Amino acid sequence: MTGIVRRLRRRPPKYSAAGLVWRGMRGEHWPRIWRDTELRRSYDAVVVGGGVHGLATAYYLARNHGITDVAVLDKAYLGSGASGRNTAIVRANYLTPEGVAFYDRSLQLYNSMALDLNINVMMSERGHLTLAHNDSSLRTMNWRAEVNKLQGVNSSVIGPDEIKKIAPALDTSDHPRYPILGALYHPPGGIVRHDAVVWGYARAADHMGVEMHQKTEVLDILCEGGDGPDGKGPGGKVVGVRTNRGDISTPVVVNCTAGWAGLISAMAGVRLPITTHPLQAAVTEPVKVFLPTVVVSGSLHVYISQTDRGELVFGAAVDAVATYSIRGSLEFTEELAGHVLELMPGISRMRLLRQWSGLCDMTPDYSPVMGFTPVDGFLVDVGWGTYGFKAAPVSGEQMAEAVATGRTPELIAPFALSRFDTGELVGEKGAAAVGH
Amino acid sequence: MLLVPCPHCGPRNSSDLRYGGESHPRPDPATATPQQWRGYLYLRDNPADWLRENWYCRSGCRRWFTVERNTATNEFRNPPMPGDKRGGKA
């Protein structure tokens, strides 16, 4: 009897309404959602980067493949980078067949995430409008809608009258400088609470034995047998990781960082086709709910959604100059406000609460770089540009499969690093949320 | 907003210029292997440190020039002088 009780106590506390009432009545605290363990000297696999991509990779390694001797390292705290800075939009209305198949799978995983991870990720499938302000973008919308329909993704092009019915706050008249001519309407698109996704993956992975190590910075990746100095570079293999808390030996390192992807890869002697650009975003004071969908305008470089608290979240294009500095700029705020008012003149009295930026790793074709590299045991899941959050579940699933089987899964084969050697780029710029 | 030291026009707002990215010597098309050529086209060092990069003074002297910038702090150093051989798109 006591054995059963002990085993029940060791099980992770399930989040439920009954549990909430029970703990509330007894004044009990919820236990910490992941353990704080000592950094060991050896792991089967090390994931660099404790954001949604890294945590999802660790979670699927444990859940789908039974590989639980995994450490996730982050130089700050979990979700401190782009995972906590993005605008939380998910969608699958991409332009290339490869992109659509990939993001559609991601959307499916987001839809079942609350049940899978037993955490409320506040998935809100509210629909996604991509506005067209000129004939050429209307043409791209039609193209995207047809590619999407062919692959079973719900997208269609609608006119200004229907847009006005869906989102009455938008100015669909012909008065603005860039009048709204139509939109790509994508009902399965929506927003998810990004922090909950980070915590959910961390909690689920922790229960299966994965270790999360915060404030653990990777200083070097130890290799042998490669062409370059210290055995790094093509032809070599990974033997370990040097961190600010000591060396770890491991045969597999997965680079799941954003912003610092190039620097981490350089530690293994792998050069990437990536430049780092900041992306600025802002949020307004909360008001009553009036914007039922996500609204995106490529020509005006802005995407807008209203959170459940009522704040409007604005995102923009990446800054043109490559830099690791995440200081905001006044010109961004001015430009953003002008563009938003062009779409919704009615909110001119609203005030911005806050402005922030995060780092985006941009690739030449706006598609990610995933899978194996010329260094054995060094895998990358990088170059996500502005799409990282919406792709996290499927990336984790596929990267875990690549680590476990040693083969590149079909879904991510088009995104291999070797495409830059062979010239088979996957041009996804046409489906970027905003012009870059 | 960055203040970019143009060799001809002096300090200018970065919105007056076009950012040209990292400056690397162009391989000779006659002798370069496809891999070298694609490396030149696509691969980047992307350091969080001093970087030699190209700028085009779009609304000023309309010339390309090369300058060093620290990508972590956005400081500039070693701007070229007018007529400097380092100027121009490498």
Interface residues (C-beta under 8 A of the other chain):
Chain A: W260 G262 L263 A266 R271 L272 P273 I274 T275 T276 A320 V321 A322 T323 Y324 S325 R327 S329 L330 E331 P364 F420 D421 G423
Chain B: M1 L2 S14 S15 R18 Y19 G21 E22 P34 Q35 R38 G39 L41 Y42 L43 R44 D45 N46 P47 A48 E53 T71 A72 T73 N74
